[in-house]
Amino acid sequence: MTASEVQRSSSRTESAPPTTVQGFAHGKAPAGGRTGAPRRALRPSSKVLPEHARSHNRSLVLQTLYHEGSRSRADIARETGLTRVTVSALVAELMADGLVVELGQREDSRPGKPATLLDLDRSAFVIVGLDLSEHSTFSGALLDLDGAISARAEVELAGSTGDEAVEKVVALARTLVDQAQAPVLGIGVGSPGVVDLAGVVLSAPNLGWNGMPLQSILAARFGVPVVVANDANAAVLAEHSFGGAAGDAMLITIGHGVGAGLLLGGTPLFGSRFAAGEIGHVVVGTDGGAVCACGKRGCLETWLSIPNLMKRLDELPDADHDRVLTEAGERLGIALAPVVGALDLSEVILSGPTELLDGPLAAATVETLRARTMAEFHGSLTLRMTTLGQDIVLRGAAVMVLSGQLGVS
């Protein structure tokens, strides 16, 4: 049984209320853009109060074109509920900013002048995305507004910590900015550890960062909008925008450590101390286990992190590998069951090496979840692998910039 074989009930449908994302902008915005508003619609879908109308309606027009493709001014007015006068004014502004282009007249059988079609200029800007989640390499990419990657770069971490590691992040970003063939809309960064809404890495032990103001450092160096967030939080945004994730979902990142990103009603959940999803150091079970790097015994990471999994598999014959993976999946199910039960999640997504996760481990996770939650409410839970592969954090970084600067995702 694989994760892809666990199907969601057809009776479950995703609701789509207006959703918000906190603190996903910093620094200088493009013309007509915004800087660091505390809360803003991630996917605006309706009109708002007059004092917020201009920026919201601008995002509403961009969101319509971003997802629906070419539309006339009349189409946009009809689909957004805005007046034609308002749409025309916003389109003129967006065209002046280089974000929207006219495609020409639509072939129209109706009498009168054919409508002129508009679309988002998807080549107008590029986004720099950085993934700092791997223990040996920092990776980065240039992405277009649709999340497609046009260039890549990486730098070996080579044990660097503290300010030395920060300088490697700066060097990686510089390499990509210098390669950009269009204006840089912003820089998005997925970092390990606990990251607050101002882009300060409060704690990333493997990098020796405590209270590291990475977002402000990069903004000062490059003079473009920057957003820094936890890598798992970035990843779940990527899955929501590009991978079809439901509005109530949890994405588990399994690599050097174990973390999670959470969406509730389409809104990212950060927690009171910005540590929502830090499940790697939750002790699972009461039967002990290996000593964790944090000092506790039996943390989820001791069962599930890729280095620990590989070490156990290398020590055992092939015949015992399914048993090891099943046990790891059971421990993950134990950790997730209270979260699924408390939040009534519709979907759990796994991100990590498919050859390890999609098989006995995923099957054991599902079975454990079903055994530990109420079937009548959670029996339709979907568990699947991400569709975005190893680029999920890079694409999540792009989503954060798109949301912060254009109000689209």
C-alpha positions, 0 to 999 in steps of 0.5 A, spaced: 500 500 500 502 506 498 500 513 500 497 515 493 492 509 494 489 512 500 483 516 497 479 522 500 472 521 500 468 524 495 464 528 500 469 532 502 470 539 499 475 544 500 472 551 502 475 557 499 474 563 504 478 569 504 485 567 507 491 571 510 498 570 511 502 574 516 508 578 515 510 575 508 513 582 506 519 586 507 523 592 504 522 596 498 515 593 494 515 594 486 510 600 484 503 599 486 506 594 491 506 593 499 510 592 504 509 588 510 502 589 512 500 585 518 495 581 515 493 580 508 489 576 503 493 570 501 487 569 495 482 575 495 475 573 493 471 579 495 470 586 496 472 589 503 471 596 506 473 602 503 479 604 507 482 597 504 479 597 497 485 599 493 490 594 495 485 589 496 482 590 489 488 590 485 490 583 488 483 581 486 484 583 479 491 580 479 489 573 482 483 573 477 488 573 471 493 569 475 489 563 476 484 564 470 488 566 464 486 571 459 480 575 461 477 582 458 476 588 463 468 586 462 470 579 464 474 581 470 469 586 473 463 580 472 468 575 476 470 579 481 464 583 482 468 590 481 465 595 477 467 596 470 470 603 472 474 600 477 477 595 473 479 599 468 483 604 472 486 598 476 488 595 469 491 601 467 495 602 473 497 594 473 499 595 465 503 602 467 507 597 473 509 592 467 504 587 471 499 586 466 499 586 458 494 586 452 494 580 448 489 583 442 482 582 441 478 576 442 474 573 436 467 574 438 461 572 435 457 578 438 455 584 435 460 590 436 467 591 438 471 585 440 473 585 447 481 586 448 484 580 452 488 581 458 493 577 462 498 577 467 505 578 464 508 572 467 515 574 464 515 581 467 519 579 474 523 573 477 523 571 484 529 568 487 528 562 492 533 559 497 532 553 500 537 552 507 534 546 509 539 541 507 544 539 512 550 540 507 548 544 501 544 551 500 540 551 494 537 556 490 533 558 484 530 563 479 523 562 478 518 565 474 511 568 477 508 561 475 513 557 479 517 555 474 525 554 475 529 557 469 536 557 473 539 554 479 545 555 484 548 552 490 553 553 495 556 547 500 555 549 507 562 545 509 560 546 516 559 553 516 555 556 522 553 563 525 555 569 521 559 565 516 553 561 514 549 567 513 555 570 508 554 563 504 546 565 504 548 572 501 553 569 496 548 564 493 543 570 493 548 574 489 549 569 484 542 568 482 540 576 482 546 577 478 543 572 473 536 575 473 534 577 466 528 581 469 527 585 475 527 581 481 520 581 485 523 579 491 527 574 495 524 568 498 528 564 503 526 557 507 530 556 513 530 550 518 528 552 525 524 557 528 522 563 524 518 569 527 514 573 522 519 579 521 524 573 518 528 573 524 531 566 525 530 565 533 533 558 533 536 554 528 541 549 532 545 546 526 546 553 523 548 556 530 543 561 529 539 564 535 536 571 533 539 571 527 535 577 523 536 574 516 530 577 513 533 584 514 540 582 512 538 580 506 533 586 504 539 591 506 544 587 502 540 587 495 534 592 496 529 588 494 523 585 498 525 579 502 521 574 506 524 568 510 520 563 513 521 556 516 522 551 511 516 547 512 511 553 512 514 555 505 513 547 503 506 547 505 504 554 501 507 551 495 503 545 496 497 549 496 499 553 490 502 548 486 500 542 488 493 542 489 493 541 497 486 542 501 485 548 505 486 544 511 492 540 511 499 538 514 505 537 510 511 533 514 518 534 511 522 529 513 530 530 511 535 531 516 530 533 521 522 532 521 518 538 521 511 540 519 507 546 516 500 547 517 494 550 513 487 551 517 482 554 512 487 556 507 491 560 512 498 558 515 498 556 522 505 559 526 503 558 533 504 563 539 511 562 539 512 561 531 514 554 533 507 550 530 509 544 526 516 543 530 514 536 531 521 533 531 522 533 538 516 530 540 517 524 544 513 518 541 511 512 545 513 510 552 518 505 551 524 509 550 528 509 544 534 512 542 537 518 545 536 524 541 541 530 539 536 534 544 538 530 550 531 526 550 530 519 549 525 517 543 524 523 539 520 523 533 527 525 529 530 519 532 525 514 529 524 518 522 529 523 520 533 520 514 540 520 517 537 515 523 533 511 518 539 510 513 543 508 519 538 503 522 537 500 515 544 500 513 545 496 520 540 490 518 539 485 512 534 487 507 529 482 509 528 487 516 528 493 512 520 493 511 520 492 519 524 498 520 520 503 515 513 500 518 516 502 525 518 509 523 511 510 520 507 507 526 511 512 530 509 518 525 502 516 526 502 516 534 505 523 533 500 525 528 493 522 531 492 528 536 493 533 531 489 530 526 483 529 531 484 536 534 484 540 528 480 535 523 485 535 518 483 533 511 490 531 508 497 529 510 502 530 505 509 527 506 515 530 503 522 527 503 525 521 499 520 517 496 523 510 496 523 511 503 517 514 505 512 511 500 511 504 501 511 500 508 512 507 512 506 511 509 501 505 510 503 504 517 502 511 518 495 511 515 493 504 519 496 508 526 492 514 524 485 510 523 486 506 529 487 512 534 482 517 531 474 517 530 473 513 523 466 517 522 470 523 522 477 522 520 476 515 516 477 520 509 483 523 511 488 523 505 495 521 506 500 522 500 507 524 497 508 531 495 507 532 487 513 537 487 519 533 489 525 536 491 524 543 489 518 544 494 521 549 499 524 553 493 517 554 490 514 555 497 519 561 497 516 564 491 509 563 493 511 567 499 514 573 495 508 572 490 503 573 496 507 579 499 508 583 493 502 581 489 497 578 493 496 572 489 498 565 490 
